[in-house]
C-alpha cells in the first residue's frame, strides 16, 4: 500500500452532510487544496484530519456539533494480494481496475465485477488493483446463516454509452437487478461535468485516473488517482478536469437510479439531437 500525508478540509452540504476526499499534496497546484475522505478502515472522517489517504496513518478528530451524515457504505482501493472483508447481511462488490485478480475461485480481468452476498472474508490474489465496496442489506434478519452467494459480471457484458460528442463514456456494469442497494459502473472521459444534485442518492466516485478539481457545495479540492469521493444527497457537485486529462473512475450510486440519465444522454446524441445536456445536468428524479 502506498502512503502520503495530506492537508485536509471538511466540506458540509446544505443538509449538514459531509462529502470528503483523500489526496496527496500536489506541489504543482497549491492554489487548490486537497480534501480528505475515508480513513484507512473505510469509515468517513468526522472532522479535520492530518492524514487519511490510502494506507496512511492518522485518525479523525472528534465530530463537531454539526454532525455529518455517515455514508451508507465503505469503499477502498486494494492491491492484490489482499484480504477482502465480507459478512452476513452485507453485499460486497469487487471491481477490477488494473491487472488480473483471482478471488473466490474466479479469475477476474479489468472491468469484471465480483458480487458477493452474505459472504465471508476472502483472499484476492494475483497482480492487480480492485475497488472494494461493502454495503448493508436493509431489513436483513436471518435465523440461520444463508449460503454465500456470488456472481461475476464480466466487463464485456455491458455496452458502452457515449455522449458529449464521444468525449464521455459509461458502462452500466452492475444495475439494480443485480445489486438492489448499490449500482456500479465505469465512467471515462475528458469533458467537464456541470454542477448538479442527486436529491435522494449518495454518489461514490473511485478515481482510477484523474487530474483536476472536484467542487462540492462551492468548495474546490484536487482529485487524483486512487482517491474516493463520497457525495451525500442534496450536495451540489461538479468536475473540472485539467486540459487533456482523462477521468477513469468506478462510479457508484446508492440507492441506484441516477445512472439512468446516461441512457438518455447517449440516446439523444445518437439521434442527433440539437441539444444534449452535459452528464452533470441536474437530476429530475
Buried (B, 14 or more C-beta within 10 A) or exposed (E): EEEBBBBBBBBBBEEEBBBBBBBBEEEEBEEBBBBBBBBBEBEBBBBBBBBBBBEBEBBBEEEEEEEBBBBBBBBBBBBBEBEBBBBBBBBBBBBBBBBBBBBBEEEBEBBBBBBBBBBEEBBBEBEBBBBBBBBEBEEEEEEEEEEBEBEBBEBEBBEEBBBBEEEBBBBBBBBBEBBBBBBBBBBBBBBBBBBBBBEEBBBBBBBBBBBBBBBBBEBBBBBBBBBBBBBBBBBBBBBBBBEEEBBBBBBBBBBBBBBBBBEBBBEBBEEEEEEBBBBBBBBEE
